[in-house]
Amino acid sequence: CTAIGRTKAVTFNPAAPAGAMAVTLGAKLLMTQLACPSVTQCTAVEGIASDELTFNPQAPAPVTPEKLDAEEFNQLLDLACPSATRCTTTSQGGREVTFNPQTGGRSSFSVDPSPGGSVVGQETGIQAVACPSTSTCMAVDGAGRTLTFNPAAPGKPKLVTIDAGTPLFAVACAKATQCTTVDSEHELTFNPLHPGTPKRHKLFAKPSGLSIAGIACLTPTSCTAVRTDGEVTFNPQRFRMPRTHTIDPSSDEGIVGVRCPSTTECVAADANGGAVTYNPRTGKLIRRHFDPGDFGGSLVAFSCFSTTQCTAVDNDGDMATFQPRTGKRIASAKIDVPVGLDAPSGDSEDELSGVACPGATFCVAVDTLGNVVTFNSRSRHKATPTAIDKGHALNAVACPSTGRCVLVDSAGQALTGNPHQTSWTTTTLSGAPALSDVTCLKSGECVAVDSTGDAFVARS
């Protein structure tokens, strides 16, 4: 698989993604769409500059963008590449540009003369395009209309309204005679050669105010749509209201993390001190409990030593150890003092920011003043912070053993050492801004992630 950010591309094995590295294709790029017609060729478009760049995802390197469209103030909104020598992109101004990414040859046509329709405040332009073959493309626009055209000679394709006055955000075609599009709440499946008026099916049983962000159709009988709070998978040919699967339990304060001490048990916790234990294989809840009584502030991180013991820390210097299946408190204590306005400039005012518990009675926490706190997770005694990274905020900690921990900070540094000692080795990760999280396996491999979406892998 290949993914892009604004300036970078990363190719990875989705079954084992940890070894992938991001490569910068250009320092001043603003890539917005990507299509890969083969394992050695990917094409991306810059939405605002109207440029394209083609690269080999197996060996990505800096590329010089090629200008595609001269429209001023109109962004390129989507891209489809049905073959290695033909790509089609669509714009906010109702144009389509078909080009050969290998030679640079291109043609540009206006195919949607009134892409904005007449609905005040709606999305404008050709929002999405899918090309089930090199001679057929299907596009949807911000006025609920579809248009089918030959990208080599589009002429003046007929605009067909299938969802009057409603912006269509995405489209996928499982075959040349079956496409599925989505608006903010529904799916519509139709034959692009004879669209007619397809039925609108509501995808999510409960409204949330969140628009559907995308759709993929792996086969003619299986499509998946996603929005911020969940996903649904459905059969577009014989539609039935699908079941919504949420990634995290609902929380007005937001989930702060999830930990899985075994293959059949995970624990998710929110900032209010609520937690839910569930089976990740089936989604079945084992226990839901809510007891913020041991926290003076908002819970910020937690770690589970086993299926019967987890320890959480908040931004007021408190820790609490509990049984995830019952919610029963084992111990709680004040282990640090609130940072408040003494935090390094530009960093969070939260105090404790991460915790790892490699032993049943041993945990390591970090805070935003660069301090490390070691404490007994089953004791009610206070602990004493030790400064090891002054001037920087420590954001996360991972401890593959009781004698080895890895910390990451706001300056793109990883600190490795024995938490029982005061000597730590600092390594600056090249190209990393603030590091936000780290995890380590007992085998010695660690992965850190930064605030821009890059991952850094270290093997000992």
Disulfide bonds with the S-S distance in Angstrom:
Cys36-Cys42 2.02
Cys81-Cys87 2.05
Cys131-Cys137 2.07
Cys173-Cys179 2.00
Cys217-Cys223 2.08
Cys260-Cys266 1.94
Cys304-Cys310 2.01
Cys357-Cys363 2.01
Cys399-Cys405 2.03
Cys440-Cys446 2.06
